Amino acid sequence: MNWIYLTLLAITTRAMYGGIATKVLSKDVKVSAITHSILLTTFASILSIIISPFVGGISFTGIESFYLSALIMVLSQAFGNILFFKGIKYLDSGTTQIIFSSILIWGAILSVAFLDSIFSTKQIVGILLMLFAILLVQYKKGGLDMNSGVLYVIASSILFAVFQVASANLSKVISTGAYLLMAYIGPSLIVGILYLKRIINDLHLLKQQIKESFLKTLFASGTSMLYFVFSYLAYRYAPDRGVVVVLLTAQVVLSVIFGIIFLKEKDNQLKKVIAGALAFAAGIMIKS
């Protein structure tokens, strides 16, 4: 497989998921962020079972030595999704994706803490540039608009940075199909058990919007799963996985463009595009 094409597909599906699908699901399906999360992971679990025979099958061989990584991956995915859906209710898709790109910063911090990474001056400048991009998109005349939506998305990006580190460990031993099932079924069970009462209370709302809920959730879960598949395979076939990581940050810019074109987000277009480009440049510097 050509890793360049796989990476381009991963960028596109991630931008569709983050820039369009989650915003539409959050806006049009009137339930809590918890139920949005359980809908997404449950639908994606079903899709993962269907697609797993075509992406290497399901094999958990060797996972006995990575139980902690598996637990961390499942927990961070579960609560990261909830926080993301909470945050996107208050923000447009372009702004959300630019703020979420701070995942590179948290990934850098985790690399230092757990992987003994040492960052160059160029990479530190990249981290500062990323912070500037986030502040730029939230700046309004008179000061910064650091509302609860921003804080939720930042918290979500931290959890997903943890998810990436845990996933990197698991990728050494489990197949793509097994990885997909763990990434979706695990969080579904955890959220379902912890928030069962809240989810049951939302069921009557879902009954009133079955068709809307099904179509929007299918789109969101499908793009999420495809991103996981394409990025995982790109890592596997690329001569340098770090290059793939850099290229995937391009989804920030594409998400902003998708938001402007498909969701008609007209506010602060120029500022969003500039901030998205800065976030992409920062990603290249951080991962170089």
N, C-alpha and C positions, 0 to 999 in steps of 0.2 A: 504493500500500500504506500502511496505517496504521502509523506507526512505533511507536506505543504498544503495539499488539498484538504487533508484532515483538519489541519489547524484553521484554515479558512472557514470550513464548515463549523468548527467549534466556535469561532468568533461570531459567526452569523447567528447560530442558534442561541448563544449566550446573550447576544444583543436583543434578539427577539423575545427571549424569556424575561430578561431584566427590564428591557426598554418598552415592551408592549404587553406581553402576556400577564405578568403579575399585576401591572397597573390596571388592566382591563378587568381581571378577576377580582381585585380588591374593590374596584369602583362599582362594578355591575352586579356582583353577587353579594347581597346584603347580609353578611354574617360576620362573626368575630374573626380576628386574626388567627385565633387558635383553630377555628374550623376551616379557615382558608388553608392553613398549614396541613391539617389532616386530609383535606380533600386532595391537595397537591401530591403528598407523599403516598396516599392510598392509590390514586390513579396511576402514579408513576410506578408503584410496585407491580401493579397488574401488567402495565406495558413492559416492565423489565422481565417479568416471567415469560412473556410472549417473545421478546427479542433475544433473550439470553442464549438460545441454541445457535443463533447466527453470529454471536460475538465471542465464541470460545467456550460456551457452556458454563456450568456452575461448578466450581471446584474450590473447596475451602481447605485443601491440603496445606499444612504448615501453619495454619492460623493459631494453633494452640500456643505458639510462642509470642503471639501478638494480641492477646486478650485485652490488654490495657489500651492499645491503640484502637482496637475495634470499639470498645466502650466509649472512648473519647470521641471517636468519629460519629457514632450514633447520637450521643448527647448533644454535641455541638451542632450537628445538622438539625436536630429536633428543635432546639431553642433558637438557633439562628434563623430558621424559617419564620417562627412566630414573631420575633423582633423585626424582621424585614417587612412582614405584612403590616405590622403596627406602624412602622415608619412611613411606608409608601402611601398610607392614607392621608398623610399631611403634606406630601411632596409630589411634584411632577416626576415623570420617569427619568428625564434627562438629569435633573438635579440629584435624584436618588442614585443613579449609576455613578456619577462623578464622586459623590460622597462615599459610596460603597467601594470605589477604587482605592480607598485608604487601606484596604486589605493588604496592599503591598507593604505599607508601613508596619502593620502588625505582623506580617509574615517575616519582615526583616528582624523585628525585635525577637520573635520566637526562634529565628535562626541563630541569633546570638546566644539566647538563653539555653536552647536545647541541642543545637547542632554545632556549637562552637564556631560560628561564622565570624569573620572579621571584615568590616566594611571599609572601603576606600573613601577618600575625600569626595570623589565623584558620586559615589552612592549616597553619602550623607547629604550632598547637595540635592540629589534626586528626592530624598525623603522630605527635605524642606520645601522643594518645589511642589510636591504632592500636597503638603499642608497648605501652601499658598493657593493651589487650585481649589481646594475644598473651601477655604475662607472666601475666595473670590466669588464662587457661585452662591454663597450665602450672604454676601455683602449687600446691604441696602442703604440708601441715603440715611445717614444718622447713626449707623452702626451695623453690627452683625445680627442676623436673624437666626440664632441658634435655638430653634424650637425643639419640641419633644421628638418630632419626626427625624430631625438630624441626629439626635442622640440615639434613637432606636436603631437607625441605619448604621451608625458607627459601631454600636454594640454588636449588631449583627455581623458586620465585617470582621470584628475581632474573633467571634465564634467561628466564622467560616475560614479564617486564617488557621485557627486550631484544627479545623476539619481538614484543611489541605495538608498540614504536617502529619496528622494521623493517617490520612489517605496515602501519603508518600510511603510510609512504612508498610502499609497493607498491600500496596501494589507489588511488593516483592514476592508475595506468596499466593495471592488469590486471583482468580480469573476475573475478567470484565463482568461476566454475568453475576458472579458471587458478590462483587463489589457493588453493583447496582442494587441488588436485593438488600444488602446490609445498609446501604445509604438511604433506602426508602422504607423498607418494612420495619427496621429498627425504630426510626423516629416515629412512624405511624403508631406502633404499639405503645411507645412511651407517652406520647402526647394523648393518645386515646385513653390510656389508663389514668393519667394524672388529671385530665380535664374532661372526663366522661360526662359529668353532669352538664357542663357548659355546652358540649357538643350536642347532647340530647336536646337541650333547650333550643338549639339552632336548627334542629331537624324540621320543625314546622315551618321555618322560614325557607328552607331549601325546597320543601314540597310545593311552595308557591312559585318557585322559579326553577323547576327541574330542568327544562330544556336549556335555559340560560346557564345554569350551573354546570351542566354536563359539558356543553360545548366549550365554555371558557376554561373549565378545569382541564379538559382534555388537551386544549392548546397549550396551557401553561405546563402541565406535567410532561407533555410530549417534547416540548422544546427543552425543558430542564434535563430530561433523560438523554436526549440526543446530544446535548452539550457534554454530559458526562461521558458518553460513549466516544464521541469524536476526540475530546481532549485526552482521554485515557489512551486511545490508540495512537494519537499523535505523539504522546510521550514515549510510547513503546517503540515506535519506528523512527523517531528523530535521532540524528547522530548526536545532537546536543539538546537535552531537555530544557536547558535554560533558555534557549532560543524560542522554544514554544511558549514558555511562560511570558517572555517579553511580548511576543506577537499577540497573545491572548488579551493583553491590556488594550488592544485596539477596539475591543468591544465597548469601551467607555465612549469613544467618539461615535461609533456606529449607533449606540443606544440613544445618544442625544439626537442624531439625525433621524432615527426612526420615530422618536417622540415628536419631533417637529413635523415630519411628513404624515405619519399615520394617526397620531393623537392630537394634531393641530395645536401643539403647545407653542404659543407665539411669544410668551413673556421672556424677555432677556435672551433672545436667540443668540446674538453675537457673543454675549458673555458666557453662555453655556458652551458654545463651540470652542471659544478660547480656553475655557477651563478644562474642557474635555481633551483638547490638544496638549495642554500643559500636563494633565494627568498621564496621558500616553507617553509623553517625553520623560516624565518622572519615572514611569515604570521601566523604560529602557535604561535609564541611568542607575536605578536601584538594582536591576537584575544584571547589569553588565559585569 
